[in-house]
Amino acid sequence: MSTTEKNIDEKELDLKKQEFINKSFDREFLSLTKQAQETINARYGVSIEFGDVRRELVCLNKYLNIYNNMEPNEHYIYFEKLYNKNRSDFLNILTSDKFLSEGTLFIQFGEGIKSTKEIDEKRKQVRIYLSDIYSIAIDLQKKAEKTLDGIDENMASEIGGKDLIRPQILQLHLMRIFYHLIDDDKPQLWKIVTQLENILGVPKKTVNEDMFKSISQNMSSNTNGLSGLFTMATSMMEKMGYKPPPGMTPPSEKEINEVINNVFGNDSTQNAIKNMFTSLQGCNDFGSVIQEVVKNVTDPKTMEAIQGSVLQNTQITPESFLAPINPLLSQSTTESTTESTTESTTESTTESTTESTTEPTTEPTTEPTTEPTIESTT
């Protein structure tokens, strides 16, 4: 593949990934705003019908009107700014959500764009009051819990309905948006999103965890083959004249199973592989999948994470890992040094003798006789 073709393929792959992020953001944004509207109406529906103007709903609808006439990626920056300003709080949202329910967080359209004071005032009417809406959801949840206090749990979930889980629903859609946009914290955000999906009983996960179980199972089912390869390698060493170190025996199936399960159960390995599989979500054809896999496999960070996990779970240090091989390396080095010295001495003596006796006779006789023959035959 030429450099030009490779650059074109990389651009196509990048476009597909951006398209995937765009669709994912749009889906989660619209879900978030829909849940926000439902939350406000659940709390103030009756009073709104009688003319009560709720600032949260008015500003949210204005934002939606503008959003529907723009591209989703034009709104990434507003969510990225919100996340970066409150990164630590969002990463600990499952421990404490007070920063959201008692804070003053909002998504502001046009934030960061310089304009006149008059326009800035108008922009204040185009925002999503996240904290206000979330505190309404908390209020609805508390009221539902009080109403259902003492009632059987099975009946409570049916009677209480969505009010019991509104805060978690809002959290899920917001954290999914961050997951798709923020690359640096993707492993932490993936864990938060997955926990929220488990709490809410969401069957379709944002990132499928079953893939890691299947990898581990497939690797474990092939342990006999791995043990056989180990035996074959040691046999080859013996045939080549190298004696394996004492006590160097093939690992049992149980030992290999334990190592594989521990390695693929390790957080570092899972995070590395999760990032790899996440990058494939925007791929729509086999060629782009192969390119992305190769790109990830050759990434030093990915390989370092997996190697560290292997060494950690097998309780091996790089030095001890190489220890059994060192005698072979030193023996090989000594032999190669001796051979190279002998060969160089022999070759130099032979060449000097050959050159002095052969060169004058071979060059004149060979060139005239062979070249015309080849040309005529051709």
matplotlib code that plots the C-alpha trace (Angstrom):
import matplotlib.pyplot as plt

x = [0.0, 1.4, 1.7, -1.1, -3.5, -2.6, -3.3, -6.6, -7.6, -6.7, -8.8, -11.8, -11.3, -11.2, -14.3, -16.2, -15.1, -16.2, -19.5, -20.0, -19.3, -21.6, -24.5, -23.8, -23.7, -26.9, -28.7, -27.7, -28.2, -31.8, -32.4, -31.0, -33.2, -36.3, -35.8, -35.2, -38.5, -40.3, -38.8, -39.9, -43.4, -43.7, -43.0, -44.8, -47.1, -50.3, -49.1, -47.5, -50.9, -52.3, -49.7, -46.8, -43.6, -40.8, -37.4, -35.8, -38.3, -38.3, -34.5, -34.2, -36.7, -34.9, -31.7, -33.4, -34.7, -31.2, -29.7, -32.1, -30.8, -27.1, -24.7, -24.3, -20.5, -21.0, -22.1, -19.3, -17.3, -20.0, -20.1, -16.3, -15.9, -18.4, -16.6, -13.1, -14.3, -15.8, -13.7, -13.0, -16.7, -18.0, -15.5, -16.9, -20.6, -21.6, -20.1, -21.6, -23.9, -24.2, -22.0, -24.8, -27.9, -26.8, -24.5, -25.2, -24.1, -25.5, -24.8, -24.4, -24.9, -22.2, -19.9, -16.4, -17.5, -16.9, -19.9, -21.7, -23.4, -26.8, -26.1, -24.7, -27.9, -30.0, -27.7, -28.6, -32.0, -30.4, -29.0, -29.7, -30.0, -28.5, -28.3, -31.9, -33.3, -31.3, -32.5, -36.1, -35.4, -34.0, -37.1, -39.4, -37.4, -37.6, -41.3, -41.8, -39.8, -41.8, -45.1, -43.9, -42.4, -43.5, -45.0, -43.7, -40.7, -42.3, -45.4, -43.3, -41.4, -44.6, -46.4, -43.4, -42.5, -39.8, -39.7, -37.7, -34.9, -35.0, -31.7, -29.9, -31.5, -30.2, -26.8, -26.6, -27.3, -24.9, -22.1, -22.6, -22.1, -18.8, -17.8, -18.1, -16.3, -13.5, -10.7, -8.3, -10.7, -12.5, -11.7, -13.0, -16.1, -16.8, -16.9, -19.3, -21.6, -21.6, -22.5, -25.4, -26.6, -26.5, -28.4, -31.1, -31.1, -30.2, -29.8, -27.9, -24.6, -22.6, -19.5, -20.1, -18.3, -19.1, -16.3, -13.7, -15.3, -15.2, -11.6, -10.7, -12.7, -11.3, -7.7, -8.4, -9.8, -6.5, -4.3, -3.3, -2.0, 0.1, 1.5, 2.3, 4.1, 6.2, 7.2, 8.0, 10.2, 12.3, 12.7, 14.0, 16.5, 17.8, 18.1, 20.1, 22.5, 21.2, 20.2, 17.2, 17.8, 17.1, 13.5, 12.3, 9.1, 5.9, 3.2, 0.1, -3.3, -4.4, -1.4, -2.0, -5.7, -4.9, -2.5, -4.9, -7.9, -5.8, -4.3, -7.7, -9.3, -6.6, -7.8, -4.8, -5.4, -9.1, -8.7, -6.1, -8.4, -11.5, -9.9, -8.9, -12.5, -14.0, -11.9, -13.5, -17.0, -16.7, -15.5, -18.0, -15.8, -13.2, -10.3, -10.8, -11.1, -7.7, -6.1, -7.4, -6.3, -2.8, -2.6, -3.6, -1.3, 1.7, 0.8, 3.5, 1.1, -1.3, 1.6, 3.1, -0.2, -0.6, 3.0, 2.9, -0.3, 1.4, 4.5, 2.4, 0.0, 2.7, 4.8, 7.8, 10.2, 11.9, 15.2, 13.9, 12.0, 15.3, 17.4, 16.8, 17.7, 20.9, 23.1, 21.9, 22.6, 26.1, 26.8, 25.5, 27.5, 30.8, 30.2, 29.3, 32.4, 34.6, 33.0, 33.2, 36.9, 37.6, 35.6, 37.1, 40.6, 39.9, 38.0, 40.6, 43.4, 41.3, 40.2, 43.7, 45.0, 42.0, 42.2, 45.8, 45.4, 41.9, 41.2, 43.5, 42.2, 38.5, 37.6, 38.8, 37.4, 34.0, 32.6, 33.1, 31.7, 28.6, 27.1, 26.7, 25.2, 22.5, 21.6, 21.2, 19.2, 16.8]
y = [0.0, 3.4, 6.3, 8.2, 5.2, 4.8, 8.5, 8.2, 5.1, 6.9, 9.9, 7.6, 5.8, 9.1, 10.3, 7.2, 7.5, 11.2, 10.2, 7.5, 10.1, 12.6, 10.1, 8.9, 12.5, 13.4, 10.4, 11.0, 14.8, 14.4, 11.7, 14.0, 16.9, 14.7, 13.4, 17.0, 18.1, 15.1, 15.9, 19.6, 18.6, 15.9, 18.5, 21.6, 20.2, 21.5, 24.9, 25.2, 24.6, 27.5, 29.9, 29.3, 30.1, 27.8, 29.3, 25.8, 24.7, 28.0, 28.1, 24.4, 24.7, 27.7, 25.7, 22.8, 25.0, 26.3, 22.8, 21.4, 23.9, 23.1, 20.2, 18.2, 18.6, 22.3, 21.7, 19.4, 22.3, 23.3, 19.8, 19.5, 22.8, 21.7, 18.5, 20.0, 22.6, 19.8, 16.8, 15.5, 15.8, 14.0, 11.1, 10.7, 11.3, 7.8, 8.7, 12.1, 14.1, 17.2, 19.3, 18.7, 18.9, 21.9, 23.6, 26.0, 23.9, 24.7, 24.3, 27.7, 28.1, 30.4, 30.2, 31.5, 33.5, 37.2, 39.4, 42.5, 42.8, 42.8, 39.5, 38.0, 38.9, 37.2, 34.1, 33.7, 32.6, 29.8, 27.4, 24.1, 24.5, 21.1, 21.7, 23.1, 20.2, 17.6, 19.0, 18.7, 15.1, 14.6, 16.2, 13.9, 10.9, 11.8, 12.4, 9.0, 7.3, 8.9, 7.9, 4.4, 4.1, 0.8, -0.6, -3.9, -3.4, -5.1, -2.9, 0.2, 0.0, -0.2, 2.6, 4.9, 4.6, 6.7, 9.2, 6.7, 6.7, 10.1, 11.3, 8.1, 8.5, 12.0, 11.0, 8.1, 10.3, 13.0, 10.6, 8.8, 12.2, 12.7, 9.1, 9.7, 13.1, 12.7, 10.4, 10.9, 9.6, 7.0, 4.0, 5.8, 7.1, 3.6, 2.2, 4.9, 4.5, 0.7, 0.9, 3.3, 0.9, -2.0, 0.0, 0.9, -2.6, -1.3, -4.5, -2.8, -1.6, 1.3, -0.9, -4.7, -6.3, -9.9, -9.5, -9.8, -13.0, -14.6, -13.6, -15.3, -18.4, -18.8, -18.4, -20.9, -23.5, -23.4, -24.0, -27.5, -26.0, -23.5, -26.2, -28.2, -25.2, -24.9, -28.6, -28.2, -25.2, -27.0, -30.0, -27.8, -26.2, -29.7, -30.7, -27.5, -28.4, -26.2, -27.8, -26.2, -24.9, -27.5, -27.5, -25.9, -27.9, -27.2, -25.4, -27.4, -26.6, -25.3, -22.9, -21.5, -21.1, -19.2, -16.8, -16.1, -15.5, -13.2, -11.3, -10.7, -9.9, -7.3, -3.6, -2.5, -5.2, -4.6, -0.8, -1.3, -3.8, -1.7, 1.3, -0.9, -2.2, 1.3, 2.6, -0.1, 1.3, 3.7, 1.0, -0.2, -2.5, -5.2, -3.1, -0.2, -2.8, -4.3, -0.9, 0.2, -3.1, -2.8, 0.8, -0.2, -3.3, -1.2, 1.5, 1.3, 2.3, -0.6, -3.1, -1.7, -2.1, -5.7, -6.6, -5.1, -7.1, -10.3, -9.8, -8.8, -11.8, -14.3, -12.8, -12.4, -9.6, -8.8, -10.0, -13.3, -13.8, -13.6, -15.6, -19.0, -17.7, -15.9, -19.1, -19.8, -16.2, -16.3, -19.7, -18.5, -15.2, -17.1, -19.6, -16.8, -14.8, -17.9, -18.8, -15.3, -15.0, -18.4, -17.6, -14.2, -15.6, -18.4, -16.3, -13.6, -16.2, -18.0, -14.8, -13.5, -16.8, -17.1, -13.5, -13.7, -16.9, -16.7, -13.0, -12.7, -15.9, -15.7, -12.1, -12.2, -15.7, -15.4, -12.1, -12.5, -16.1, -15.7, -12.4, -12.8, -16.3, -14.9, -12.1, -14.3, -16.9, -14.1]
z = [0.0, -1.0, 1.4, -0.4, -0.1, 3.5, 4.3, 2.5, 4.5, 7.7, 6.8, 6.0, 9.3, 11.2, 9.4, 10.4, 14.0, 14.1, 12.5, 15.2, 18.0, 16.3, 16.3, 19.8, 21.2, 19.3, 20.7, 24.3, 24.1, 22.9, 25.6, 28.3, 27.2, 26.9, 30.4, 31.6, 30.1, 31.7, 35.1, 35.0, 33.8, 36.4, 39.1, 37.7, 35.1, 36.6, 37.4, 33.9, 32.3, 34.3, 33.0, 35.4, 33.5, 34.6, 33.7, 33.5, 30.8, 28.8, 28.5, 27.8, 24.9, 23.5, 23.6, 21.8, 19.0, 18.3, 18.6, 16.0, 13.5, 14.0, 13.8, 17.0, 17.0, 17.3, 20.9, 22.0, 23.4, 25.9, 27.5, 27.4, 29.2, 31.9, 32.4, 32.6, 35.1, 37.3, 36.3, 39.8, 40.9, 37.8, 38.3, 41.8, 41.0, 42.3, 45.7, 46.0, 43.7, 45.9, 43.5, 40.9, 43.1, 45.3, 42.7, 39.9, 36.9, 33.5, 29.8, 28.2, 24.4, 23.0, 26.0, 25.2, 22.1, 22.5, 21.9, 23.1, 26.5, 24.8, 23.1, 26.3, 28.1, 25.4, 25.5, 29.2, 27.9, 25.9, 28.5, 30.2, 34.0, 34.9, 38.7, 38.9, 36.8, 38.8, 42.1, 40.9, 40.1, 43.6, 45.1, 43.1, 44.2, 47.9, 47.7, 46.0, 48.6, 51.4, 49.8, 49.4, 52.8, 54.4, 51.2, 49.8, 47.5, 44.5, 44.7, 45.4, 42.2, 40.2, 42.1, 42.3, 38.7, 37.1, 40.0, 42.0, 39.5, 37.7, 39.1, 37.9, 34.5, 34.1, 35.4, 32.8, 29.8, 30.9, 31.7, 28.4, 26.7, 28.6, 27.8, 24.0, 24.1, 26.7, 25.6, 28.5, 31.1, 29.0, 31.3, 34.5, 32.6, 31.2, 34.7, 35.9, 32.8, 33.3, 37.0, 36.2, 33.5, 35.9, 38.6, 36.1, 34.5, 31.0, 28.8, 26.0, 27.4, 26.0, 26.0, 25.9, 28.8, 27.5, 25.0, 27.8, 29.1, 25.7, 25.2, 28.5, 27.7, 24.2, 25.6, 28.3, 25.8, 24.0, 27.0, 25.9, 22.7, 24.6, 26.8, 23.7, 22.1, 25.3, 25.1, 21.4, 22.1, 24.8, 22.5, 19.7, 22.1, 23.0, 19.3, 18.6, 21.4, 24.1, 27.4, 29.0, 32.6, 35.4, 36.5, 33.3, 32.7, 30.7, 32.8, 33.6, 32.1, 35.5, 35.8, 32.3, 33.1, 36.2, 34.5, 31.6, 33.9, 36.2, 33.3, 31.6, 34.9, 35.6, 35.5, 33.4, 30.8, 30.6, 30.3, 27.5, 25.6, 26.3, 24.7, 21.7, 21.2, 21.8, 18.9, 16.7, 17.2, 14.3, 11.9, 9.3, 7.2, 7.7, 6.3, 8.7, 11.6, 10.7, 10.5, 13.9, 15.5, 14.1, 15.2, 18.8, 18.9, 17.9, 20.5, 23.2, 26.0, 25.1, 25.0, 28.2, 30.1, 29.0, 29.6, 33.1, 33.8, 32.6, 34.8, 37.8, 37.6, 36.9, 39.7, 37.4, 37.1, 33.8, 35.2, 36.5, 33.3, 31.3, 33.9, 32.4, 28.9, 30.0, 30.0, 26.5, 25.4, 26.9, 25.3, 22.0, 22.2, 23.0, 20.1, 17.7, 18.7, 18.2, 14.9, 13.6, 14.5, 12.9, 9.8, 9.3, 9.6, 7.2, 4.7, 4.6, 3.9, 1.3, -0.4, -0.7, -2.1, -4.5, -5.7, -6.5, -8.5, -10.0, -10.9, -13.9, -15.5, -14.8, -15.8, -19.4, -20.2, -18.5, -19.7, -23.5, -23.6, -21.4, -22.3, -26.1, -25.5, -23.1, -25.4, -28.5, -26.6, -25.3]

ax = plt.figure().add_subplot(projection="3d")
ax.plot(x, y, z, "-o")
ax.set_aspect("equal")
plt.show()
